[in-house]
Amino acid sequence: MIYLYDGTAEGFLTAFLAAYPDEEGAIASDGVQLPLGVKAVNVATDREKAEKAKKRFLSFDKYSMHDLSRILRSGDHDKDETAFCYFRLLAEKKRPVSEMLSEEAARRADECIRRVGVEIHRLRGFLRFFETESGALYAACAPDNDIIDLLLPHFRARLPHFPFVIHDVRRKKAAVWDTEHCFFAPLGKAEVLISADENAWQNLWKRYYSSVNIPSRERLKQMRGYLPVRYMKFMPEFSRPHG
């Protein structure tokens, strides 16, 4: 039986309580394509049950909810199975299992959590903000994982006096800082007009990058190891300058 939940941590914990006694049970978030013939049941999120489960898991491992949050943010197609197996192991051992890497469930969870953490670290450095005509800053990205709300506090601390938008174009949503409040909103295609100053700075940056690049000594494989190709299309230095 597949137990379907709404994609939230509370929904997962509610579904976990329903699926745990079922030896053949599994968990999947809404919208996941299920194999033909598989029986599924929708599990409505119960905040009271979820809170009890949360307290129980925290008594086993104080970092368990952090781990759950990271796994559920993953873009992996099997993240729900990874989370379910990891928390089943935690429920059975009743103590931290994150370092039990001989256990497949712990190893898969560790790899998943690490991938999410690595992308957060990368985008703190690779995200590019553009100044718009309104004076607000805009940055687009298409991360593998659902992390823009975790990026926002970092850039709010670095740019406290500048309103900005971080746009996840893959998930069609945005994280916004208006210099007083943080909020999140759906955002599909965005028409962004950059300021004249921004256009000039981008051209300077592109020309600088072009001038220091040595075509005969390109190390594309090495560069892509440090800077994944999927990030490059949002970085102005990888396009030609205008004029």
ZICORBEL-V883924 format. One record per helix or strand. SS is the DSSP state (h for helix, s for strand). FROM is the first residue (numbers start at 0). LEN is the number of residues. Records with the same first field share a line. If there is no record, write none. Layout:
BEGIN
SS: FROM-LEN + FROM-LEN
END
This chain:
BEGIN
s: 1-4 + 25-4 + 39-3 + 129-3 + 136-5 + 163-5 + 172-5 + 181-5 + 193-1
h: 8-12 + 46-14 + 63-10 + 78-15 + 103-23 + 147-11 + 195-17 + 214-3 + 219-7 + 228-4 + 235-3
END
